[in-house]
């Protein structure tokens, strides 16, 4: 499904606009990474795309229809969201959390169908969470919980996935594993993926397009390889950045004042 944003603005109550006149179009089956400094509005934009927040101006259309025309249940069949990790209050098991993703597809008194059970099992296996499906969230590490939430989004089987820092709390193996999984879903199942990230290098390797949000309200949108440069990253994050070309890929490294590589 396509996503189109036109002249989008948002402000919290009496504050100045966090997002100002943002416009972009994401084709069906594309992978978009959103990056920028803290306070630039990355999570806010994700909440707008999911329908949790309403824009103060501008429009968001999903597959050609205004986001506001969808009911909550209709939207849940189109968009799944993985939010930043949180400390669970209720002692749900990992399996129960993932099973909740099937709610839009069952009636009030209906039981899970074979298709529901298959979707849940597949999501657990894809995220390497089946082995602790019976454990409660309180018994899991932050990284394990994050993978459970990603499994829940996958079990929802929506054409659009929105993820807020999906690799937070994950070790290197599972960071790469999650991005490999997202790319596989994009390529094999034509899912449209939008991921907020602080990892520029992972975004550079996996995303087709990037949206860079500046704290000042400005933004840049385009194909990943055209958008990313050491100069642009330095300006965006206000940190000295070094770029290394390895074959067709570029990698970016921040250099602090007292970093070993910055000392004489």
Residue pairs with C-beta under 8 A, 6 or more apart in sequence:
1 28
1 62
1 63
1 78
1 159
1 160
1 192
2 25
2 26
2 27
2 28
2 61
2 62
2 63
2 64
2 192
3 25
3 26
3 49
3 60
3 61
3 62
3 160
3 192
3 194
4 24
4 25
4 26
4 59
4 60
4 61
5 22
5 23
5 24
5 25
5 49
5 58
5 59
5 60
6 23
6 58
6 59
6 60
6 61
7 21
7 22
7 23
7 57
7 58
7 59
8 19
8 21
8 22
8 23
8 45
8 48
8 55
8 57
8 58
8 59
8 60
9 17
9 19
9 20
9 21
9 22
9 55
9 56
9 57
9 58
10 17
10 18
10 19
10 41
10 44
10 45
10 48
10 53
10 55
10 56
11 17
11 18
11 56
12 18
17 56
17 217
18 39
18 40
18 41
18 44
18 217
19 41
19 44
19 45
19 48
19 213
19 217
20 217
20 218
21 58
22 45
22 58
22 219
23 58
24 211
24 221
26 32
26 192
26 194
26 209
27 192
28 63
28 159
28 190
28 192
29 186
29 190
29 191
29 192
30 186
30 192
30 193
30 208
30 209
31 182
31 183
31 186
31 192
31 193
31 195
31 206
31 207
31 208
31 209
32 192
32 193
32 194
32 195
32 207
32 208
32 209
32 210
32 211
33 195
33 196
33 197
33 203
33 206
33 207
33 209
33 210
33 211
33 224
34 42
34 45
34 46
34 194
34 195
34 196
34 197
34 210
34 211
34 212
34 213
35 42
35 196
35 197
35 198
35 200
35 203
35 210
35 211
35 212
35 213
35 236
36 42
36 212
36 213
36 214
36 215
36 236
37 214
37 215
37 236
37 237
37 238
39 215
40 213
40 214
40 215
41 213
42 164
42 196
42 213
43 84
43 164
43 196
44 53
45 196
45 211
45 213
46 81
46 162
46 164
46 194
46 196
47 53
48 54
48 55
48 60
49 60
49 67
49 79
49 162
49 194
50 75
50 79
50 81
50 162
51 67
51 68
51 70
51 72
51 75
51 79
54 68
59 66
59 67
60 66
60 67
61 67
62 70
62 75
62 78
62 79
62 160
63 78
67 75
70 78
73 104
76 103
76 104
76 156
76 158
77 104
77 105
77 158
78 158
78 159
78 160
79 158
79 160
79 161
79 162
80 101
80 152
80 153
80 154
80 156
80 158
80 160
80 161
80 162
81 153
81 162
81 163
81 164
82 146
82 149
82 150
82 152
82 153
82 161
82 162
82 163
82 164
82 166
83 149
83 164
84 164
84 165
84 168
85 142
85 145
85 146
85 149
85 168
85 169
88 136
88 137
88 138
88 145
91 136
91 137
91 138
92 136
92 137
93 133
93 134
93 135
93 136
93 137
94 124
94 129
94 132
94 133
94 134
94 135
94 136
94 137
94 140
94 144
94 148
94 151
95 120
95 124
95 133
95 134
97 137
97 148
97 149
97 152
98 120
98 123
98 124
98 129
98 133
98 148
98 151
98 152
98 155
99 112
99 116
99 120
99 155
100 152
101 119
101 120
101 123
101 152
101 153
101 154
101 155
101 156
101 157
102 112
102 116
102 119
102 120
102 155
102 156
104 156
105 113
105 115
105 116
106 112
106 113
106 116
112 120
119 155
119 157
120 155
121 130
122 154
122 155
123 151
123 152
123 154
123 155
124 130
124 133
124 151
126 151
126 154
126 181
127 147
127 148
127 150
127 151
127 154
127 178
127 181
128 147
128 174
128 177
129 144
129 147
129 148
129 151
132 139
132 140
132 144
137 145
137 148
140 148
141 169
142 168
142 169
143 169
143 170
143 171
143 174
145 169
146 166
146 167
146 168
146 169
146 170
147 170
147 174
147 178
150 163
150 166
150 178
150 181
153 161
153 163
154 161
154 185
158 191
159 190
159 191
159 192
160 191
160 192
160 193
160 194
161 182
161 185
161 191
161 192
161 193
161 194
162 194
162 195
163 182
163 193
163 194
163 195
163 196
164 196
165 196
165 197
165 198
166 178
166 182
166 195
166 197
167 174
167 175
167 178
167 179
167 197
167 199
167 202
170 178
175 199
175 202
176 202
179 202
179 205
179 206
182 193
182 195
182 206
183 206
185 191
185 193
186 192
186 193
195 203
195 207
197 203
200 228
200 233
200 252
201 251
201 252
203 210
203 224
204 224
204 225
204 228
204 249
204 250
204 251
204 252
205 249
207 224
208 223
208 224
209 221
209 222
209 223
209 224
209 227
210 220
210 221
210 222
210 223
210 224
210 227
210 228
211 219
211 220
211 221
212 219
212 220
212 221
212 227
212 232
212 236
213 219
214 236
220 227
220 232
221 227
225 250
228 250
228 252
229 243
230 241
230 242
230 243
230 252
233 239
233 241
233 252
234 240
234 241
237 254
239 254
239 255
239 256
240 254
240 255
240 256
240 262
241 252
241 253
241 254
241 255
242 252
242 253
242 254
242 255
242 261
243 250
243 251
243 252
243 253
244 250
244 251
244 252
244 253
255 261
255 262
256 262
